[in-house]
Every structure is written in structure tokens, then in C-alpha cells.
Amino acid sequence: MKRALFVCGQNRLRSPTAERVFSGRSGLIVASAGLDRDARVKVNADHVAGSDLIFVMEKSHEEKLKRRFGKHLAGVQVICLDIPDQYAYLDPALVKILLEKVPRYLN
């Protein structure tokens, strides 16, 4: 069973969309969290250490994640999806991008 964490800034649009899109897939446990102080669900050390894959939406998220949780990232693959903060929750264009970029890492 693979465990994937989707991370954005506020955990309101992009990462919850990704969690929704990929939840329920066989062999996969998904969660989402944010790195900002006002994130709906804040990334913590348990999220990071309990993940096999972490998908960040932007390069700046990857940098923040590594700065804050570097010691917990051993054995965790971090993938930057390069998805800008311009989409609404479950925006069809965002869902399409996620379905194009994420599955190759889940196999």
C-alpha cells in the first residue's frame, strides 16, 4: 500500500482536489495538507514521515518542505508538479493536469 501526501500552501484548492481525485484508488492511501500558517490542515512531521510520496504543487513548496521537515524526508520521494495557484477546487482543468502528471509515480 502506497501512501501519498499532496501539499500546497493553504490546503484549500489544489491539494484537496488531488486528494479527492486519487482517493479510493486500490493500493493507495492519500491525504492533503498545506504549508502556510493559515492552512486548513497543516503539514506536520507525522504526515511527512508517514508518506512514501509527497506531491508538491510548486517549487517553493518543495523548498519549504525540505527546510522544515528535512530530517523526516529520508526514504520519501518528493515530486514537484509545477501547478500554479490559479485553479478552483475540483476545477476540470486542474483535474486534467493532475490525471496527466500524477499516475506515472503511482505505478
C-alpha positions in Angstrom: 0.0 0.0 0.0 1.5 3.3 -1.1 0.9 6.5 0.9 0.8 9.8 -0.9 0.6 13.3 0.5 -0.5 16.2 -1.7 0.8 19.6 -0.5 0.0 23.2 -1.4 0.0 26.4 0.5 -3.4 26.7 2.2 -4.8 23.2 1.6 -8.0 24.7 0.2 -7.9 24.2 -3.5 -5.1 22.3 -5.3 -4.1 19.7 -2.7 -7.7 18.8 -1.6 -8.6 18.5 -5.2 -5.7 16.0 -5.7 -6.7 14.1 -2.6 -10.3 13.8 -3.8 -9.2 12.7 -7.3 -6.9 10.0 -6.1 -8.8 8.8 -3.0 -10.4 5.4 -3.3 -7.7 4.0 -5.7 -6.7 0.5 -5.0 -3.4 0.2 -3.2 -3.2 3.9 -2.4 -3.8 5.9 0.8 -4.0 9.7 0.2 -4.0 12.8 2.3 -3.5 16.5 1.7 -2.1 19.4 3.8 -0.8 22.9 3.5 2.5 24.6 4.4 1.1 28.1 5.2 0.3 29.2 8.8 -3.4 29.5 7.9 -3.7 26.2 6.1 -6.9 24.2 6.6 -4.8 21.2 7.6 -1.1 22.0 8.3 1.7 19.7 7.2 3.4 18.1 10.2 6.2 15.6 10.8 3.8 12.7 11.0 2.4 13.5 7.6 5.9 13.6 6.1 7.3 10.5 7.8 4.2 8.5 7.1 4.3 9.1 3.3 6.0 7.2 0.5 5.4 10.0 -2.0 4.8 13.7 -1.4 3.5 15.8 -4.3 4.0 19.5 -4.0 2.3 21.9 -6.3 5.2 24.5 -6.6 9.0 24.5 -6.3 8.6 26.9 -3.3 6.5 24.3 -1.5 9.3 21.7 -2.1 11.9 24.1 -0.6 9.7 24.9 2.4 9.1 21.2 3.0 12.8 20.4 2.9 13.7 23.3 5.2 11.0 22.4 7.8 11.0 18.6 7.6 14.3 17.6 6.0 15.1 15.0 8.7 11.8 13.3 8.2 12.2 13.0 4.4 14.5 10.0 4.4 13.1 7.4 2.0 10.3 9.8 0.9 10.1 10.8 -2.8 9.2 14.4 -3.3 7.7 15.3 -6.7 7.0 18.9 -7.8 4.0 19.1 -10.1 4.5 22.7 -11.2 0.9 23.6 -10.9 0.3 27.3 -10.2 -2.2 28.7 -7.8 -4.9 29.6 -10.4 -7.5 26.9 -10.1 -10.7 26.4 -8.0 -11.4 23.3 -6.0 -12.2 20.5 -8.5 -11.6 22.7 -11.5 -11.8 20.4 -14.5 -8.6 21.9 -15.9 -6.8 21.1 -12.6 -8.2 17.6 -12.5 -7.0 17.0 -16.1 -3.5 18.2 -15.2 -3.4 16.0 -12.1 -4.5 13.0 -14.1 -1.8 13.7 -16.6 1.1 14.2 -14.1 0.5 12.0 -11.0 -0.3 8.4 -12.2 3.2 7.7 -13.5 4.5 8.0 -10.0 1.9 5.7 -8.5 2.7 2.6 -10.5 
